Amino acid sequence: MQTPAGLLFVFSGPAGAGKNTIMNLVKESETTLRQLPTATTRPRRSTEQEGREHEFLTEAEFRQRILEKGLVEWQIIHDKAVYGVPRQTVRRLVLEDQLALADVDVLGAMDLKHEFGDHVVLIFVQAPDQATLERRLRARDDIQSEEELYTRLRRADFEMGFASQYDYRLINRDDHLEDCATEAIEIIQREVAMRGPSEPNPGWDPQHIRYWSTGLLIQDGQVLVENDTLPRVAVPADKLPFEAIQDALYSALTINIQPTRRHAEKRQVDVGFEPPQLATVSQTNGDIHRTHFYVLKAEEIPTSLPIGWAWVPIESLPLDDTLSQLLLQSIGDLQLD
């Protein structure tokens, strides 16, 4: 007999939009709604319990989760720790008819929706306009320079490009925070009330997931290609996706590459954990192929290239709008360094 299956309410939005405050108000009102525990490498705080807020892992354990395809997505937060959404946790939520909410960035939200379908409800929180967002960011203690503010605003532009793909959009206007939270609560209550008997979708089987990595090495408005295509490699079973493209480019060109994410060299976690800046999914003969896109910079630009390799203008590549915007954002960030 079919029964209602679980729902995960995912909140996303630019820094300064107010999504975390809204989520806290929602949790206070909807006591049956728990926060989805994510995996993290940061130390456990005294107020936290293992498995309630997070699964606390060492870097070695987190690495193993990625290798086993045990995470839907992962991100490096504030250069200090890695966070990820455990695939088995979401599967259990779906199969055991649980209700939960989570704060996930736009790329992770797309991953969750693609894999778990109607069991994931996407809610995008935004400021009413760019001027309001900038004012809020300037008031934050963690924004300490104009460069950092500029980076956050560029990231906000990128995130806004995904807003139309969300199930709901909330506009958090000044002095109307309670109204926005009430709207979020009404959305959740309505979605829960609409649930009927359905066949649970437990997500992908990790045994059928294949990882690929694509590198976009940029220099002076140009991108490096091999035989007119972006370098793409299958990720070996013992490598993280970023390590795979890093090793492949070193083997082909004898160059060391780094992420374009600003100040990545200052991070306190292994650079191998670098999350993709974009990911796409395709299916072939029952296998799921997830391609991780990385925008890269070289420590030293090669003076000569092997046959088949060339620098080409970015505008000459047939890129979709999202990837083009990602490249422009990365180039802008590099110019700040």
C-alpha positions as CSV (number, residue, x, y, z in Angstrom):
1,M,0.0,0.0,0.0
2,Q,1.3,3.4,-0.9
3,T,1.8,6.0,1.9
4,P,2.8,9.6,2.0
5,A,6.5,10.0,1.7
6,G,8.9,12.5,3.3
7,L,9.4,16.1,2.3
8,L,12.6,18.2,2.4
9,F,12.1,22.0,2.3
10,V,15.3,23.6,1.0
11,F,15.9,27.3,1.6
12,S,18.4,29.2,-0.6
13,G,19.3,32.8,-1.3
14,P,22.1,35.3,-1.4
15,A,23.9,36.3,1.8
16,G,22.0,39.2,3.3
17,A,18.6,38.0,2.1
18,G,17.6,36.8,5.5
19,K,17.0,33.1,4.9
20,N,18.6,31.8,8.1
21,T,16.5,34.1,10.3
22,I,13.4,33.0,8.4
23,M,14.3,29.4,8.8
24,N,14.7,29.9,12.6
25,L,11.3,31.4,12.8
26,V,9.8,28.6,10.8
27,K,11.4,26.0,13.1
28,E,10.0,27.8,16.2
29,S,6.5,27.6,14.7
30,E,6.5,24.2,13.1
31,T,7.9,21.9,15.8
32,T,7.4,18.7,13.8
33,L,9.8,20.1,11.2
34,R,13.4,19.2,12.0
35,Q,16.6,20.5,10.5
36,L,18.2,18.0,8.1
37,P,21.5,17.0,9.7
38,T,24.4,17.6,7.3
39,A,27.9,16.1,7.3
40,T,30.8,18.5,8.4
41,T,34.4,18.4,9.2
42,R,34.2,21.2,11.8
43,P,34.4,20.4,15.5
44,R,31.2,19.8,17.4
45,R,30.0,22.6,19.6
46,S,28.9,22.1,23.2
47,T,25.2,22.7,22.3
48,E,25.2,20.2,19.5
49,Q,24.5,16.5,19.4
50,E,25.9,14.0,16.9
51,G,23.3,13.2,14.3
52,R,21.0,16.1,15.2
53,E,22.5,19.2,13.7
54,H,25.3,17.4,11.9
55,E,27.3,14.2,11.4
56,F,30.8,15.2,12.6
57,L,33.5,13.6,10.4
58,T,37.2,13.8,10.1
59,E,38.6,15.0,6.8
60,A,39.5,11.3,6.0
61,E,35.9,10.2,6.8
62,F,34.5,13.0,4.7
63,R,36.8,12.1,1.8
64,Q,35.6,8.5,2.0
65,R,31.9,9.7,1.8
66,I,32.7,11.4,-1.5
67,L,34.5,8.5,-2.9
68,E,31.6,6.2,-2.0
69,K,29.1,8.6,-3.7
70,G,27.6,9.1,-0.2
71,L,27.0,12.8,-0.6
72,V,24.5,14.6,-2.8
73,E,26.7,17.7,-2.7
74,W,29.4,19.3,-0.7
75,Q,30.7,22.9,0.0
76,I,33.7,24.5,1.7
77,I,32.4,27.1,4.2
78,H,34.5,30.1,5.2
79,D,37.7,28.2,4.2
80,K,37.5,26.4,7.6
81,A,35.4,23.3,7.1
82,V,33.6,21.1,4.5
83,Y,29.8,20.6,4.7
84,G,27.8,18.1,2.6
85,V,24.3,16.6,2.3
86,P,24.4,12.8,3.1
87,R,22.6,10.9,0.4
88,Q,21.5,8.2,2.9
89,T,20.0,10.8,5.3
90,V,17.7,12.2,2.5
91,R,16.8,8.6,1.4
92,R,15.7,7.8,5.0
93,L,13.7,11.0,5.2
94,V,11.8,10.1,2.0
95,L,11.2,6.4,3.0
96,E,10.3,7.1,6.6
97,D,7.8,9.9,5.9
98,Q,9.8,12.6,7.7
99,L,9.6,16.4,7.3
100,A,12.7,18.5,7.4
101,L,14.2,21.7,6.2
102,A,17.7,22.6,5.1
103,D,19.8,25.6,4.2
104,V,21.6,24.7,0.9
105,D,23.2,26.8,-1.8
106,V,21.7,27.0,-5.3
107,L,23.9,24.3,-6.8
108,G,23.2,21.9,-4.0
109,A,19.5,22.7,-4.2
110,M,19.4,21.8,-7.9
111,D,21.2,18.5,-7.2
112,L,18.6,17.6,-4.5
113,K,15.7,18.5,-6.7
114,H,17.1,16.6,-9.7
115,E,17.7,13.5,-7.6
116,F,14.7,13.3,-5.3
117,G,12.1,15.2,-7.4
118,D,8.8,16.1,-5.7
119,H,10.2,15.1,-2.3
120,V,12.2,18.3,-2.4
121,V,10.5,21.7,-2.2
122,L,12.7,24.6,-3.1
123,I,12.2,28.0,-1.5
124,F,14.3,31.0,-2.7
125,V,14.6,34.0,-0.4
126,Q,15.7,37.3,-1.8
127,A,16.0,41.0,-0.9
128,P,13.5,43.3,-2.7
129,D,16.4,44.9,-4.8
130,Q,20.1,45.1,-5.1
131,A,20.4,48.3,-3.2
132,T,18.7,46.7,-0.1
133,L,21.0,43.7,-0.4
134,E,24.1,45.8,-0.6
135,R,23.0,47.9,2.5
136,R,22.4,44.7,4.5
137,L,25.7,43.3,3.5
138,R,27.5,46.5,4.5
139,A,25.9,46.2,8.0
140,R,27.3,42.7,8.5
141,D,30.3,42.1,10.7
142,D,31.8,39.4,8.4
143,I,32.1,41.9,5.4
144,Q,35.4,43.6,6.0
145,S,36.4,45.1,2.7
146,E,35.0,46.5,-0.5
147,E,36.5,43.6,-2.4
148,E,34.6,41.1,-0.2
149,L,31.4,43.1,-0.7
150,Y,31.9,43.1,-4.4
151,T,32.5,39.3,-4.4
152,R,29.3,38.7,-2.4
153,L,27.3,40.9,-4.8
154,R,28.6,39.1,-7.8
155,R,27.7,35.8,-6.2
156,A,24.2,37.1,-5.5
157,D,23.8,37.8,-9.2
158,F,24.8,34.3,-10.0
159,E,22.4,32.9,-7.4
160,M,19.5,35.0,-8.7
161,G,20.0,33.3,-12.1
162,F,18.6,30.1,-10.4
163,A,15.6,31.7,-8.7
164,S,13.2,30.9,-11.5
165,Q,13.8,27.2,-11.1
166,Y,12.6,27.3,-7.5
167,D,9.1,26.2,-6.5
168,Y,8.6,29.4,-4.4
169,R,10.2,32.8,-4.1
170,L,10.0,34.9,-1.0
171,I,10.8,38.6,-1.0
172,N,12.1,39.7,2.4
173,R,11.4,43.4,2.6
174,D,12.7,45.6,5.4
175,D,10.5,45.6,8.5
176,H,8.4,42.7,7.1
177,L,10.5,39.7,8.3
178,E,7.6,38.3,10.3
179,D,5.3,38.4,7.2
180,C,8.0,36.7,5.1
181,A,8.3,33.9,7.8
182,T,4.5,33.5,7.9
183,E,4.5,33.1,4.1
184,A,7.1,30.4,4.4
185,I,5.1,28.6,7.1
186,E,2.0,28.8,4.9
187,I,3.9,27.3,2.0
188,I,5.1,24.4,4.2
189,Q,1.7,23.7,5.7
190,R,0.1,23.8,2.2
191,E,2.7,21.4,0.8
192,V,2.3,19.0,3.7
193,A,-1.5,19.1,3.4
194,M,-1.3,18.3,-0.3
195,R,0.6,15.1,0.2
196,G,-1.2,12.0,-0.8
197,P,-0.3,8.4,-1.3
198,S,2.7,8.2,-3.6
199,E,5.6,5.9,-4.6
200,P,8.7,7.1,-2.7
201,N,11.7,8.2,-4.8
202,P,14.7,7.1,-2.8
203,G,17.2,8.9,-5.0
204,W,20.1,7.4,-7.0
205,D,21.9,4.2,-6.3
206,P,25.5,5.1,-5.6
207,Q,26.7,2.0,-7.5
208,H,25.4,3.5,-10.7
209,I,26.8,7.0,-10.3
210,R,29.8,7.9,-12.4
211,Y,31.8,11.1,-11.8
212,W,33.5,13.2,-14.5
213,S,35.4,16.4,-14.2
214,T,35.7,19.2,-16.7
215,G,38.3,22.0,-16.3
216,L,38.0,25.5,-17.6
217,L,41.5,27.0,-17.3
218,I,41.2,30.7,-18.0
219,Q,43.8,33.4,-18.8
220,D,43.3,36.9,-20.2
221,G,39.8,36.2,-21.4
222,Q,40.7,32.9,-23.0
223,V,40.0,29.3,-22.1
224,L,42.2,26.3,-22.7
225,V,40.8,23.5,-24.9
226,E,41.9,20.1,-26.2
227,N,40.9,19.4,-29.8
228,D,38.4,22.2,-29.6
229,T,36.6,20.9,-26.5
230,L,37.0,21.5,-22.8
231,P,39.2,18.9,-21.0
232,R,37.0,16.2,-19.5
233,V,38.2,13.1,-17.5
234,A,36.6,10.2,-15.8
235,V,37.2,10.4,-12.0
236,P,39.1,7.3,-10.7
237,A,37.6,5.5,-7.7
238,D,40.4,6.7,-5.4
239,K,40.3,10.4,-6.4
240,L,38.1,13.3,-5.5
241,P,36.7,15.0,-8.6
242,F,38.9,18.1,-8.3
243,E,42.0,15.9,-7.9
244,A,41.1,14.1,-11.1
245,I,41.2,17.2,-13.3
246,Q,44.2,18.5,-11.4
247,D,46.2,15.3,-12.1
248,A,45.0,15.2,-15.7
249,L,46.1,18.7,-16.5
250,Y,49.5,18.1,-14.8
251,S,50.0,14.9,-16.8
252,A,49.1,16.6,-20.1
253,L,50.7,20.0,-19.6
254,T,53.1,19.7,-16.6
255,I,51.3,22.6,-14.8
256,N,49.8,23.0,-11.4
257,I,46.3,24.4,-11.3
258,Q,44.3,25.9,-8.5
259,P,40.6,26.9,-8.0
260,T,39.7,30.5,-9.0
261,R,37.7,30.9,-5.8
262,R,39.3,33.9,-4.1
263,H,41.9,33.2,-1.4
264,A,41.5,29.4,-1.8
265,E,45.2,29.1,-0.9
266,K,44.3,30.4,2.6
267,R,41.8,27.7,3.4
268,Q,42.3,25.4,6.3
269,V,41.0,22.3,4.5
270,D,42.6,20.2,1.8
271,V,42.2,21.8,-1.6
272,G,41.2,18.5,-3.0
273,F,37.7,19.0,-1.4
274,E,37.1,21.9,-3.9
275,P,33.4,21.6,-4.8
276,P,32.3,22.0,-8.4
277,Q,31.2,25.5,-9.4
278,L,28.6,23.8,-11.6
279,A,27.4,20.3,-12.2
280,T,25.3,18.6,-14.9
281,V,23.8,15.1,-14.9
282,S,23.0,12.7,-17.8
283,Q,22.0,9.1,-17.9
284,T,23.2,6.3,-20.2
285,N,22.2,2.6,-20.0
286,G,21.1,3.0,-16.4
287,D,24.2,4.8,-15.2
288,I,24.1,8.3,-14.0
289,H,27.0,10.6,-15.2
290,R,27.6,13.6,-13.0
291,T,30.0,16.1,-14.6
292,H,31.8,18.5,-12.2
293,F,32.8,21.9,-13.8
294,Y,35.8,23.7,-12.3
295,V,37.0,27.2,-13.3
296,L,40.7,27.1,-12.8
297,K,43.9,29.2,-12.8
298,A,47.4,28.0,-13.5
299,E,50.3,28.7,-11.1
300,E,52.5,29.2,-14.2
301,I,51.1,29.6,-17.7
302,P,52.8,27.1,-20.1
303,T,55.0,28.7,-22.7
304,S,54.2,26.0,-25.2
305,L,51.3,23.6,-25.6
306,P,51.2,20.0,-26.9
307,I,49.6,19.3,-30.3
308,G,45.8,19.6,-30.1
309,W,45.8,22.1,-27.2
310,A,45.1,25.8,-27.7
311,W,43.9,29.0,-26.0
312,V,40.6,30.2,-27.5
313,P,38.5,33.3,-26.7
314,I,35.7,32.6,-24.2
315,E,33.1,34.1,-26.5
316,S,34.0,31.5,-29.2
317,L,32.9,28.5,-27.0
318,P,29.3,27.2,-27.3
319,L,28.5,27.7,-23.5
320,D,25.1,27.9,-22.0
321,D,24.1,31.0,-20.1
322,T,24.9,29.6,-16.6
323,L,28.4,28.5,-17.5
324,S,29.1,31.8,-19.3
325,Q,28.0,33.8,-16.2
326,L,30.1,31.6,-14.0
327,L,33.2,32.3,-16.2
328,L,32.5,36.0,-16.1
329,Q,32.2,36.0,-12.3
330,S,35.4,34.0,-12.0
331,I,37.3,36.4,-14.2
332,G,36.0,39.4,-12.2
333,D,37.2,37.7,-9.0
334,L,40.6,37.1,-10.4
335,Q,40.9,40.8,-11.3
336,L,40.5,41.6,-7.6
337,D,43.5,39.5,-6.6
